Amino acid sequence: MKKINIDGHEENIVERSDWPMEKVRETLKGETIAVIGYGVQGRGQSLNMKDNGINAIIGLREGGQSWKLAMEDGWKPGETLFPIAEAVQKGTVIQYLLSDAGQKEAWPVVKENLNEGDALYFSHGFSIVFKEHTGVIPPDNVDVILVAPKGSGTTVRRLFLEGRGINSSYAVFQDFTGRAMERAQAVGIAVGSGYMFETTFEKEVHSDLTGERGVLMGAIYGLWLAQYEVLREAGHSPSEAFNETVEEATQSLYPLIGENGMDWMYANCSTTAQRGALDWFPKFKDCSKPIFQELYDSVKAGKEAERVIEANSSSDYREKLQKELDEIHNSEMWKAGEVVRQLRPERA
């Protein structure tokens, strides 16, 4: 572990060099990692551990779609694939990777089958922090740890297969065995983290929910849609509006920001683009910061958690969700996107 200093703020960072895979395997040699749930995170993290030679098993509702997908991926019923209760009993590190609503529903079964000294592992602080909504209150005789990859489980898997790693945060909520920190760090590297920064369950969930609703997904789509509509209403074609709103951002400018930062991207654009961006970003900041503050306050107060649990627990949730997603898919903006993506030149 090393400490980094960012403008006077000191942070603890764990890198792969701190945890070579031989050390990870040695630390986890007596552990059975039971992955409960096979959504995007469960699938990505479990397959990475499997490829890293870690003793991992899967716990799912028997016979469901996730069970069938796990079998297609090589997990074997009775050997590495079990019903949830049996997987929890067999596991010593229980990766609780169901959806937030799913964690609430399955918690009585999971809690009943935990053993003293187990580690209860999360990739999101939601269930612990908002326990008044989820009812997830761990017993005192287990470790409670977190490793939260900063991206989709699909990205966790893709970066692993490319020989890279995803940035993750890690935290310890409860240390019963005295080994909670080393368990969190070892499993964090095993699931495919490139480096990890220390946080708390509360800070992870507050920042994560804000980010998802903000610049990662909600705000960025709202901005894109607003600009696209203004351009279309001004007479620009769908492909031109899409290129100037989304395609240039994702294919040209955002990669430059990721590689070297916003200042470097600005420095490598035309002087006209520089001047306009520098003049207008304060206006966007001033109008959007109150919205972000409202969002953060809503997250911290538990209102967003309440909304998620209520919506996801509805019997017709998936049908309603699909309807909302279909509306986006069928909108002109993303019809234009579908065509534009097909026009991208093949890689040489």
Secondary structure as UniProt FT lines:
FT   STRAND          2..6
FT   TURN            7..8
FT   STRAND          9..15
FT   HELIX           16..18
FT   HELIX           21..27
FT   TURN            28..30
FT   STRAND          33..36
FT   HELIX           40..51
FT   TURN            52..53
FT   STRAND          56..60
FT   TURN            62..63
FT   HELIX           65..72
FT   TURN            73..74
FT   TURN            78..80
FT   STRAND          81..83
FT   HELIX           84..90
FT   STRAND          93..96
FT   HELIX           100..113
FT   TURN            116..117
FT   STRAND          119..122
FT   HELIX           126..129
FT   HELIX           131..134
FT   TURN            140..141
FT   STRAND          143..149
FT   HELIX           153..161
FT   TURN            162..163
FT   STRAND          166..174
FT   HELIX           180..190
FT   TURN            191..192
FT   STRAND          193..198
FT   HELIX           201..213
FT   TURN            214..217
FT   HELIX           218..233
FT   TURN            234..235
FT   HELIX           238..242
FT   HELIX           243..247
FT   HELIX           249..253
FT   HELIX           254..260
FT   HELIX           262..267
FT   HELIX           271..300
FT   TURN            301..302
FT   HELIX           303..312
FT   TURN            315..316
FT   HELIX           317..329
FT   HELIX           332..342
//
